[in-house]
Amino acid sequence: MVIGIRLSVAHLTEMQNLHMLLYNTWYITSMKGFWQILGERTMARYSLNLPTQLKCDAEAWATKQGISLNQFILWAVAEKVGALSQHLDDPTFPHITYRRGASGQPMAVLRGTGLRVQTVVVATQTWGFSPAQIAAEYDLSLAQVNEALAFYEAHSHEIDVAIAAEDSLEAEIHG
């Protein structure tokens, strides 16, 4: 299935609405930044082939968010480009990437799994699991677990701060 996407300056109201959706995200802080991502007020036409089910899912999510499919796709692409532009990933650890959590803060996760590195660290430090036990428990390869632990060694302060913040939140909630 081919989806023709053509967005122009005539869609300014839609773009402003999209900007408001993205306003609180980490990569767009002003309308100027918004237009830089969109290409200095010009839009290019681009045919996009999507698997039918992916298109249906994207349409459903767009509808739930009250935006058009074009806006949803633009938003997704802008978010991905913004994430890649931040250069958060450490090239030493190709299977670790960053994903924004509910708090909006980036968190290190095992690429393709969504499992947070801090979860692997807690399983090791708090629960006393061995790397093999973690691999079995979370359906990971031993190499993935070892890379997460090596990432922790290189980025321990960042992961320790995330663990402490989560522990503090949990203590507040559960008294």
C-alpha positions as CSV (number, residue, x, y, z in Angstrom):
1,M,0.0,0.0,0.0
2,V,1.3,3.4,-0.9
3,I,0.4,6.4,1.1
4,G,1.0,9.8,-0.5
5,I,2.0,12.4,2.1
6,R,2.1,16.0,1.2
7,L,2.3,18.6,3.8
8,S,2.6,22.3,2.9
9,V,2.6,25.6,4.7
10,A,-1.1,25.6,4.0
11,H,-1.3,23.1,6.8
12,L,0.0,25.7,9.3
13,T,-2.8,25.1,11.8
14,E,-2.2,21.4,11.8
15,M,1.5,22.1,12.2
16,Q,0.9,24.4,15.1
17,N,-1.3,21.7,16.7
18,L,1.5,19.2,16.1
19,H,4.0,21.7,17.6
20,M,1.9,21.9,20.7
21,L,1.9,18.1,20.9
22,L,5.7,18.1,20.6
23,Y,6.3,21.2,22.7
24,N,7.1,19.4,25.9
25,T,9.5,17.0,24.3
26,W,13.2,17.3,24.6
27,Y,14.2,18.1,21.1
28,I,11.9,21.0,20.2
29,T,11.9,24.1,22.4
30,S,10.6,26.8,20.1
31,M,8.8,27.4,16.8
32,K,12.1,28.1,15.2
33,G,13.3,24.6,16.2
34,F,10.1,23.2,14.9
35,W,10.6,24.8,11.5
36,Q,14.2,23.6,11.4
37,I,13.1,20.1,11.8
38,L,10.4,20.5,9.2
39,G,12.9,22.0,6.7
40,E,12.6,25.8,6.9
41,R,8.9,26.0,6.0
42,T,9.1,23.7,2.9
43,M,7.6,20.3,2.7
44,A,8.6,17.6,0.3
45,R,6.2,15.0,-1.2
46,Y,7.2,11.5,-0.3
47,S,5.4,8.2,-1.1
48,L,5.6,5.8,1.7
49,N,5.0,2.1,1.6
50,L,3.7,0.7,4.8
51,P,2.6,-2.8,5.7
52,T,-1.2,-2.8,5.9
53,Q,-1.3,-3.7,9.6
54,L,1.2,-1.0,10.5
55,K,-0.9,1.6,8.6
56,C,-4.0,0.4,10.4
57,D,-2.2,0.6,13.8
58,A,-0.8,4.1,13.0
59,E,-4.3,5.3,11.9
60,A,-5.7,4.0,15.2
61,W,-3.1,5.7,17.3
62,A,-3.5,9.0,15.3
63,T,-7.3,8.8,15.9
64,K,-6.8,8.2,19.6
65,Q,-4.6,11.3,19.7
66,G,-7.0,13.4,17.7
67,I,-4.5,14.0,14.8
68,S,-4.3,13.0,11.2
69,L,-2.3,10.1,9.9
70,N,0.1,12.6,8.2
71,Q,0.6,14.4,11.5
72,F,1.2,11.1,13.3
73,I,3.8,10.1,10.7
74,L,5.4,13.5,10.7
75,W,5.5,13.4,14.5
76,A,7.1,9.9,14.6
77,V,9.7,10.9,12.0
78,A,10.5,14.1,13.8
79,E,10.8,12.3,17.1
80,K,13.2,9.7,15.6
81,V,15.3,12.4,13.9
82,G,15.4,14.4,17.1
83,A,16.5,11.3,19.1
84,L,19.3,10.4,16.6
85,S,20.4,14.1,16.6
86,Q,21.0,14.0,20.4
87,H,23.8,11.4,20.0
88,L,22.9,9.8,23.4
89,D,23.9,6.3,22.3
90,D,27.4,5.2,23.3
91,P,29.0,3.5,20.2
92,T,31.0,1.3,22.5
93,F,27.7,-0.5,23.4
94,P,25.8,-1.0,20.1
95,H,23.0,-3.1,21.8
96,I,22.2,-0.3,24.3
97,T,20.0,2.7,23.3
98,Y,18.1,5.4,25.0
99,R,14.3,5.6,25.2
100,R,12.3,8.3,26.9
101,G,10.3,7.0,29.9
102,A,7.1,8.3,31.3
103,S,9.0,11.0,33.2
104,G,10.4,12.3,29.9
105,Q,14.0,11.4,31.0
106,P,16.1,9.2,28.7
107,M,16.8,5.7,30.1
108,A,19.2,3.2,28.8
109,V,17.5,0.0,27.4
110,L,18.6,-3.1,25.7
111,R,18.0,-2.4,22.0
112,G,15.0,-4.3,20.6
113,T,13.7,-5.5,24.0
114,G,12.7,-2.3,25.9
115,L,14.3,-3.8,29.0
116,R,16.0,-1.1,31.1
117,V,19.7,-1.6,31.9
118,Q,18.8,-0.6,35.5
119,T,16.5,-3.7,35.7
120,V,19.5,-5.9,34.8
121,V,21.6,-4.1,37.4
122,V,18.9,-4.4,40.1
123,A,18.6,-8.1,39.3
124,T,22.3,-8.5,39.9
125,Q,22.9,-6.2,42.9
126,T,19.6,-6.5,44.8
127,W,18.3,-9.9,43.9
128,G,21.7,-11.6,43.5
129,F,20.9,-13.1,40.1
130,S,23.8,-14.3,38.0
131,P,24.0,-13.2,34.4
132,A,22.8,-16.6,33.3
133,Q,19.8,-16.3,35.6
134,I,19.0,-12.9,34.2
135,A,19.3,-14.1,30.7
136,A,16.8,-17.0,31.4
137,E,14.4,-14.8,33.4
138,Y,14.2,-12.1,30.7
139,D,14.6,-14.2,27.6
140,L,17.9,-12.5,26.7
141,S,21.2,-13.8,25.4
142,L,24.1,-13.9,27.8
143,A,25.9,-11.4,25.6
144,Q,23.0,-8.9,26.0
145,V,23.2,-9.3,29.8
146,N,26.9,-8.9,29.8
147,E,26.7,-5.8,27.6
148,A,24.1,-4.3,29.9
149,L,26.4,-4.9,32.9
150,A,29.4,-3.5,31.0
151,F,27.4,-0.5,30.1
152,Y,26.6,0.0,33.8
153,E,30.3,-0.2,34.7
154,A,30.9,2.6,32.2
155,H,27.8,4.7,33.1
156,S,27.3,3.7,36.7
157,H,26.5,7.2,38.0
158,E,23.7,7.7,35.5
159,I,22.2,4.3,36.2
160,D,22.6,4.6,40.0
161,V,20.8,8.0,39.8
162,A,17.9,6.4,37.9
163,I,17.7,3.5,40.4
164,A,17.7,5.9,43.4
165,A,15.0,8.1,41.8
166,E,12.8,5.0,41.2
167,D,13.4,3.8,44.8
168,S,12.5,7.2,46.2
169,L,9.3,7.3,44.1
170,E,8.4,3.8,45.2
171,A,8.9,4.7,48.9
172,E,6.6,7.8,48.5
173,I,3.9,5.7,46.9
174,H,4.1,2.8,49.3
175,G,4.9,4.8,52.4
